[in-house]
């Protein structure tokens, strides 16, 4: 099979290219810019394009498929050549379905927690040597690539993102997977640049439920009222498995699950992680892994990278990094850290980095999200606003949106580093939340310095 990737350097695209290369497909690709770690990984596999740019001459009639990445534009010259030749053009999720259409597809969806839940499921399956194919949207520790495709696995575990599929396919990615088994973790408005109203965003999940294979299974967080209503309204003939917070307790900074097998100590913490674990347990049950085996494995789950990841610590300080950026996830993460270390002051720093989080029409969704912190700091860079062509944000606007007149608002990286220095000699927990890097700050180095 000969497959060409238009925009091969993307986080998802290069992982799919590596997976197909591992299956002995002949892979070519193009891109106008490729960053690390994609660049080095493609280079090691011999798949790095020799020159950056778009080259229509790479597109020829012998290609079995062309995969179009979201990074490419509608007027891409390679895309135009593929259309002219009448080649089969797939989006990334469309091709994943093509590779898994004869397997049992297990899709993890929802506005938050997708990567963590998928990572938990894969950890349990690997502990018990159960073979599966998979696609995960973020790099997980211990995996050489985040897409695995074989001809032998019975299951395909997919992280179901609701963002658009490609420049010419405006369907949400998870609409293309048609799951046999799915989990939905919750619904909280996101991707405002694509789904301008909450009703429009909600409609994508309504359609998704209709696309579950008849007779399939829907595992869902019943504590989310919006999601609970949506699942109960679907006309699709599916089996429904609601889940909620499992019984647990915290002892000396360690969270324990209370189970029929006894108290199970966990390496992760926070109510959102406990909900994620309970959802993962239901999915694993559907895949044939029963509770005793699930609890045996989940006790050793270390957490997904950038999800409440411990960067540095000493006898009286800890620094955590989390990918949290959506309002509901920010609130859950701040509350989790405060509950776990309730007698220690919490310094929480959030970077507004995504289009939604920097949009004045959306930012009010963060009201109360950081109330549990003893000191709450919000950082955003003026360059990010300019790059996204958004209007300026004032300190007062941000404080009013979060509902906290004492909120510290910073838009210079040096000023943030100076604030961290002032608190680095005091007993506390520092929580850094961002899908970026605080305007170019070396986050790991800052964490190490904080705990010196």
C-alpha positions as CSV (number, residue, x, y, z in Angstrom):
1,X,0.0,0.0,0.0
2,X,1.2,3.5,-0.9
3,X,-0.1,6.3,1.2
4,X,0.8,10.0,1.1
5,X,0.3,12.4,4.0
6,X,-0.5,16.1,3.4
7,X,0.7,17.8,6.6
8,X,2.6,14.8,7.9
9,X,4.2,16.7,10.8
10,X,1.1,17.1,13.0
11,X,1.0,15.4,16.4
12,X,-1.7,12.9,15.2
13,X,-0.6,12.7,11.6
14,X,3.0,11.7,12.2
15,X,1.9,9.0,14.7
16,X,-0.4,7.5,12.0
17,X,2.4,7.7,9.5
18,X,4.7,5.8,11.9
19,X,2.0,3.2,12.6
20,X,1.5,2.5,8.8
21,X,5.2,2.5,8.2
22,X,5.4,-0.2,11.0
23,X,2.8,-2.2,8.9
24,X,5.2,-2.0,5.9
25,X,3.1,0.5,4.0
26,X,5.1,2.8,1.7
27,X,4.8,6.3,3.2
28,X,5.5,9.7,1.7
29,X,4.5,13.1,3.1
30,X,4.9,16.8,2.9
31,X,4.5,19.8,5.3
32,X,5.5,23.5,5.4
33,X,6.8,23.2,9.0
34,X,7.6,20.3,11.3
35,X,8.5,20.8,15.0
36,X,9.8,18.4,17.7
37,X,9.2,15.7,18.6
38,X,7.5,14.9,15.3
39,X,10.6,15.9,13.3
40,X,13.1,13.6,15.1
41,X,10.6,10.7,15.1
42,X,9.9,11.0,11.4
43,X,13.6,11.3,10.7
44,X,14.5,8.2,12.6
45,X,11.9,6.3,10.6
46,X,13.2,7.7,7.3
47,X,9.9,9.5,6.7
48,X,11.0,13.2,7.2
49,X,10.4,15.1,3.9
50,X,13.7,16.2,2.4
51,X,12.4,19.7,2.0
52,X,9.6,21.8,3.6
53,X,6.8,22.9,1.4
54,X,4.1,21.4,-0.9
55,X,5.1,19.4,-4.0
56,X,2.2,18.4,-6.4
57,X,4.7,16.1,-8.2
58,X,4.5,13.8,-5.1
59,X,0.9,13.0,-5.9
60,X,0.5,10.3,-8.6
61,X,-2.1,7.8,-9.7
62,X,-0.3,4.8,-8.0
63,X,-1.2,6.1,-4.5
64,X,-3.7,4.0,-2.7
65,X,-4.7,6.8,-0.4
66,X,-4.0,10.4,0.5
67,X,-4.5,11.5,4.1
68,X,-5.2,15.2,4.6
69,X,-4.2,16.8,7.9
70,X,-6.1,19.6,9.6
71,X,-3.1,21.9,9.3
72,X,-3.3,22.0,5.5
73,X,-5.5,24.6,3.8
74,X,-8.3,24.0,1.3
75,X,-6.2,25.5,-1.5
76,X,-3.2,23.2,-0.9
77,X,-1.6,22.4,-4.2
78,X,-1.1,18.7,-3.3
79,X,-4.8,18.4,-2.4
80,X,-5.7,20.0,-5.7
81,X,-3.6,17.5,-7.6
82,X,-5.1,14.5,-5.7
83,X,-8.6,15.8,-6.5
84,X,-7.7,16.2,-10.1
85,X,-6.5,12.6,-10.3
86,X,-9.6,11.3,-8.5
87,X,-7.6,9.7,-5.7
88,X,-9.3,8.6,-2.5
89,X,-8.7,11.4,0.1
90,X,-9.2,10.5,3.7
91,X,-9.2,12.7,6.8
92,X,-7.2,11.3,9.8
93,X,-10.2,9.9,11.6
94,X,-11.7,8.6,8.4
95,X,-8.6,6.5,7.8
96,X,-8.5,5.2,11.3
97,X,-12.1,3.9,10.8
98,X,-11.0,2.3,7.6
99,X,-8.2,0.5,9.5
100,X,-10.6,-0.6,12.3
101,X,-13.9,-1.3,10.6
102,X,-13.7,-5.0,11.2
103,X,-12.7,-4.6,14.9
104,X,-14.7,-3.7,18.0
105,X,-14.2,0.0,18.3
106,X,-14.0,1.5,21.8
107,X,-14.2,5.3,21.7
108,X,-13.5,7.5,24.7
109,X,-15.3,10.8,24.3
110,X,-16.2,13.9,26.3
111,X,-15.1,17.5,26.8
112,X,-12.5,16.5,29.4
113,X,-10.6,13.4,30.7
114,X,-10.3,11.6,27.3
115,X,-6.5,11.1,27.4
116,X,-6.5,10.1,31.0
117,X,-9.2,7.6,30.7
118,X,-7.7,6.1,27.5
119,X,-4.4,5.9,29.2
120,X,-6.0,4.1,32.2
121,X,-7.6,1.5,29.9
122,X,-4.4,0.9,28.0
123,X,-2.5,0.5,31.2
124,X,-4.9,-2.2,32.5
125,X,-5.0,-4.0,29.2
126,X,-1.2,-4.0,29.0
127,X,-0.9,-5.2,32.6
128,X,-2.9,-8.3,31.6
129,X,-1.2,-8.7,28.2
130,X,-4.4,-8.1,26.2
131,X,-3.6,-7.0,22.7
132,X,-5.4,-4.0,21.3
133,X,-4.9,-1.4,18.6
134,X,-5.2,2.3,19.8
135,X,-5.0,5.9,19.0
136,X,-4.3,8.5,21.8
137,X,-4.2,12.2,21.2
138,X,-1.2,12.9,23.5
139,X,2.1,11.2,24.1
140,X,2.1,8.7,26.9
141,X,5.1,7.6,28.9
142,X,6.4,4.2,27.8
143,X,4.9,4.3,24.3
144,X,7.1,4.8,21.2
145,X,4.1,6.0,19.1
146,X,0.5,6.9,19.9
147,X,-1.1,5.0,17.1
148,X,-0.9,1.2,16.8
149,X,-2.5,-0.7,14.0
150,X,-2.3,-4.5,13.5
151,X,-4.2,-7.2,11.6
152,X,-4.6,-9.4,14.7
153,X,-6.1,-7.2,17.6
154,X,-9.8,-7.6,18.2
155,X,-10.2,-4.2,19.8
156,X,-9.4,-0.6,18.6
157,X,-9.3,1.9,21.5
158,X,-9.7,5.5,20.2
159,X,-9.6,8.9,21.9
160,X,-12.7,10.6,20.4
161,X,-12.0,14.3,19.8
162,X,-14.9,16.5,18.9
163,X,-12.8,18.9,16.8
164,X,-13.1,19.1,13.0
165,X,-11.7,16.3,10.8
166,X,-10.0,18.1,8.0
167,X,-10.1,21.4,6.0
168,X,-12.6,19.7,3.6
169,X,-14.4,17.6,6.1
170,X,-16.1,19.7,8.8
171,X,-17.5,16.8,10.8
172,X,-16.2,16.3,14.3
173,X,-13.6,13.6,14.4
174,X,-15.6,11.3,16.7
175,X,-18.5,11.2,14.3
176,X,-16.4,9.1,12.0
177,X,-15.5,6.3,14.4
178,X,-19.0,4.7,14.8
179,X,-18.2,3.0,18.1
180,X,-19.4,-0.4,19.3
181,X,-18.5,0.7,22.9
182,X,-18.2,4.3,24.0
183,X,-17.6,6.3,27.2
184,X,-18.7,10.0,27.5
185,X,-17.0,11.7,30.4
186,X,-19.0,14.9,30.5
187,X,-20.0,17.9,28.4
188,X,-18.6,21.4,28.9
189,X,-18.6,24.0,26.1
190,X,-15.3,24.2,24.2
191,X,-13.9,25.0,20.7
192,X,-15.9,28.3,20.6
193,X,-14.2,29.1,17.2
194,X,-15.9,26.1,15.6
195,X,-19.1,25.7,17.8
196,X,-20.1,29.3,18.6
197,X,-23.0,28.4,20.9
198,X,-23.4,25.8,23.6
199,X,-26.4,24.4,21.8
200,X,-24.3,23.9,18.7
201,X,-21.6,22.1,20.7
202,X,-24.2,20.0,22.4
203,X,-25.7,18.9,19.1
204,X,-22.4,17.2,18.2
205,X,-22.8,14.9,21.1
206,X,-26.4,14.2,20.3
207,X,-25.4,13.2,16.8
208,X,-22.6,11.1,18.2
209,X,-25.0,9.0,20.3
210,X,-27.0,8.3,17.2
211,X,-23.8,7.0,15.5
212,X,-23.1,4.3,18.1
213,X,-23.6,1.0,16.5
214,X,-27.1,-0.4,17.3
215,X,-26.8,-2.8,20.3
216,X,-23.6,-1.1,21.4
217,X,-22.8,0.1,24.9
218,X,-22.7,3.7,26.2
219,X,-20.9,4.3,29.5
220,X,-21.5,7.8,30.8
221,X,-21.0,10.0,33.8
222,X,-24.4,10.4,35.3
223,X,-23.3,13.2,37.6
224,X,-23.2,15.5,34.6
225,X,-26.8,16.6,34.3
226,X,-26.6,17.7,30.7
227,X,-25.0,14.5,29.6
228,X,-27.4,12.4,31.7
229,X,-30.4,14.0,29.9
230,X,-28.8,13.6,26.5
231,X,-28.1,9.9,26.9
232,X,-31.6,9.2,28.3
233,X,-33.2,11.1,25.3
234,X,-31.4,9.1,22.6
235,X,-33.6,6.9,20.4
236,X,-30.6,4.7,19.5
237,X,-31.0,1.1,20.7
238,X,-27.9,1.0,22.9
239,X,-27.1,-0.5,26.4
240,X,-26.6,2.3,28.9
241,X,-24.2,2.1,31.9
242,X,-24.1,5.1,34.1
243,X,-21.2,5.7,36.5
244,X,-20.5,8.1,39.4
245,X,-17.9,8.8,42.0
246,X,-16.5,5.6,43.6
247,X,-16.2,5.2,47.4
248,X,-12.7,6.4,48.5
249,X,-10.7,8.0,51.3
250,X,-7.5,10.0,51.7
251,X,-4.9,8.9,54.2
252,X,-1.5,10.7,54.7
253,X,-1.6,12.2,51.1
254,X,-2.6,8.9,49.4
255,X,-6.0,8.3,47.9
256,X,-7.5,4.8,48.4
257,X,-10.4,3.2,46.5
258,X,-12.8,1.3,48.7
259,X,-13.6,-1.9,46.8
260,X,-14.9,-5.4,47.2
261,X,-11.2,-6.4,47.0
262,X,-10.3,-4.1,49.9
263,X,-8.7,-0.7,50.0
264,X,-6.7,-0.1,46.8
265,X,-4.0,2.7,47.0
266,X,-3.7,4.9,43.9
267,X,-0.8,6.9,42.5
268,X,-3.2,9.5,41.1
269,X,-5.7,11.7,43.1
270,X,-8.6,14.1,42.7
271,X,-12.3,13.6,42.2
272,X,-12.0,13.9,38.4
273,X,-9.4,11.1,38.3
274,X,-11.6,9.0,40.5
275,X,-14.5,9.5,38.1
276,X,-12.1,8.7,35.3
277,X,-11.1,5.4,37.0
278,X,-14.7,4.4,37.5
279,X,-15.5,5.0,33.8
280,X,-12.4,3.1,32.8
281,X,-13.5,0.2,35.0
282,X,-16.9,0.0,33.2
283,X,-15.2,0.1,29.8
284,X,-12.7,-2.6,30.8
285,X,-15.7,-4.8,32.0
286,X,-17.2,-4.4,28.6
287,X,-13.9,-5.6,27.1
288,X,-13.8,-8.7,29.3
289,X,-11.6,-7.4,32.2
290,X,-13.5,-7.9,35.5
291,X,-13.1,-5.9,38.7
292,X,-10.5,-7.9,40.5
293,X,-8.1,-7.7,37.5
294,X,-8.9,-4.1,36.9
295,X,-8.1,-3.0,40.5
296,X,-4.9,-5.1,40.5
297,X,-3.7,-3.1,37.5
298,X,-5.0,0.4,38.2
299,X,-3.1,0.6,41.5
300,X,0.1,0.9,39.5
301,X,-1.2,3.5,37.0
302,X,1.2,6.5,37.3
303,X,-1.0,9.1,35.5
304,X,-0.9,10.5,32.0
305,X,1.9,13.0,31.2
306,X,0.9,16.6,31.9
307,X,-2.1,15.4,33.9
308,X,-1.4,16.4,37.5
309,X,2.2,15.4,36.8
310,X,4.6,15.9,39.7
311,X,7.6,18.0,38.3
312,X,9.5,18.6,41.5
313,X,9.2,18.3,45.3
314,X,11.1,18.6,48.6
315,X,10.1,18.1,52.2
316,X,7.7,21.0,52.3
317,X,6.9,21.9,48.6
318,X,5.4,20.2,45.6
319,X,5.1,21.4,42.0
320,X,2.4,19.9,39.7
321,X,1.9,20.5,36.0
322,X,-1.5,19.9,34.4
323,X,-2.8,20.4,30.8
324,X,-6.0,21.9,32.2
325,X,-7.3,24.9,30.2
326,X,-11.1,24.4,29.8
327,X,-13.1,26.0,32.7
328,X,-14.5,22.7,34.1
329,X,-11.1,21.0,34.0
330,X,-9.4,24.0,35.7
331,X,-11.9,23.9,38.5
332,X,-11.6,20.2,39.0
333,X,-7.8,20.3,39.0
334,X,-7.6,23.2,41.5
335,X,-10.1,21.5,43.8
336,X,-8.3,18.2,43.5
337,X,-5.0,19.6,44.6
338,X,-6.5,21.6,47.5
339,X,-8.4,18.5,48.7
340,X,-5.3,16.3,48.6
341,X,-3.1,18.8,50.5
342,X,-5.8,20.7,52.4
343,X,-3.4,22.0,55.1
344,X,-0.9,23.4,52.7
345,X,-1.3,26.8,50.9
346,X,-2.0,26.4,47.2
347,X,-0.5,28.7,44.6
348,X,-2.4,28.0,41.3
349,X,-1.2,29.5,38.0
350,X,-3.3,29.2,34.9
351,X,-2.2,30.3,31.4
352,X,-5.0,31.4,29.0
353,X,-3.6,30.1,25.8
354,X,-6.4,28.6,23.6
355,X,-8.7,30.6,21.3
356,X,-11.6,29.9,23.6
357,X,-9.9,30.9,26.8
358,X,-8.6,34.2,25.3
359,X,-12.0,35.1,23.8
360,X,-13.8,37.9,25.7
361,X,-17.1,36.3,24.9
362,X,-16.1,33.0,26.5
363,X,-13.9,34.0,29.4
364,X,-16.8,34.4,31.8
365,X,-17.1,30.6,31.8
366,X,-14.1,30.6,34.2
367,X,-16.1,32.3,37.0
368,X,-15.2,30.6,40.3
369,X,-12.9,28.1,38.7
370,X,-9.9,29.0,40.9
371,X,-11.7,29.9,44.1
372,X,-10.1,27.0,46.0
373,X,-6.6,28.3,45.6
374,X,-5.0,30.4,48.3
375,X,-3.4,32.5,45.7
376,X,-4.7,32.4,42.1
377,X,-2.7,33.7,39.2
378,X,-3.8,34.0,35.6
379,X,-1.1,34.5,32.8
380,X,-1.6,35.4,29.2
381,X,0.7,36.8,26.6
382,X,-0.1,39.7,24.4
383,X,1.6,37.8,21.5
384,X,-1.0,35.0,21.8
385,X,-3.8,37.5,21.5
386,X,-2.2,39.1,18.5
387,X,-1.6,35.7,16.8
388,X,-5.2,34.7,17.2
389,X,-6.4,38.1,16.1
390,X,-8.3,38.7,19.3
391,X,-8.9,42.0,21.0
392,X,-6.8,43.0,24.1
393,X,-7.7,41.7,27.5
394,X,-7.4,44.0,30.5
395,X,-6.6,43.0,34.1
396,X,-10.0,44.2,35.2
397,X,-11.7,42.1,32.5
398,X,-10.0,39.0,33.6
399,X,-10.6,39.6,37.3
400,X,-14.3,40.2,36.7
401,X,-14.6,37.1,34.5
402,X,-13.1,34.9,37.2
403,X,-15.2,36.7,39.9
404,X,-12.1,37.4,42.0
405,X,-10.9,41.0,42.5
406,X,-7.8,39.6,44.2
407,X,-6.8,37.5,41.2
408,X,-3.2,38.2,40.1
409,X,-3.1,38.8,36.4
410,X,0.3,38.7,34.6
411,X,1.2,39.0,30.9
412,X,5.0,39.0,31.1
413,X,6.9,35.8,31.6
414,X,9.6,37.5,33.6
415,X,7.0,38.9,36.0
416,X,5.6,35.4,36.5
417,X,9.1,34.0,37.3
418,X,9.7,36.8,39.8
419,X,6.4,36.0,41.5
420,X,7.4,32.3,41.8
421,X,10.7,33.3,43.2
422,X,8.9,35.3,46.0
423,X,7.0,32.2,47.1
424,X,9.8,29.6,46.6
425,X,11.0,29.7,50.2
426,X,7.6,29.0,51.8
427,X,5.8,25.7,52.4
428,X,3.2,25.4,49.7
429,X,1.9,23.5,46.6
430,X,2.4,25.1,43.2
431,X,0.0,24.1,40.4
432,X,0.9,25.2,36.9
433,X,-2.0,24.7,34.4
434,X,-1.4,25.3,30.7
435,X,-1.6,23.8,27.2
436,X,1.3,26.1,26.3
437,X,4.5,27.1,28.2
438,X,3.7,30.4,29.9
439,X,5.1,32.5,27.1
440,X,8.3,30.5,26.6
441,X,9.2,29.6,30.2
442,X,11.1,26.4,30.8
443,X,8.5,24.9,33.1
444,X,10.6,22.0,34.3
445,X,13.5,24.4,35.2
446,X,11.1,26.7,36.9
447,X,9.7,23.8,39.0
448,X,13.3,22.7,40.0
449,X,14.2,26.2,41.0
450,X,11.0,26.6,43.0
451,X,12.0,23.5,45.1
452,X,15.7,24.2,45.5
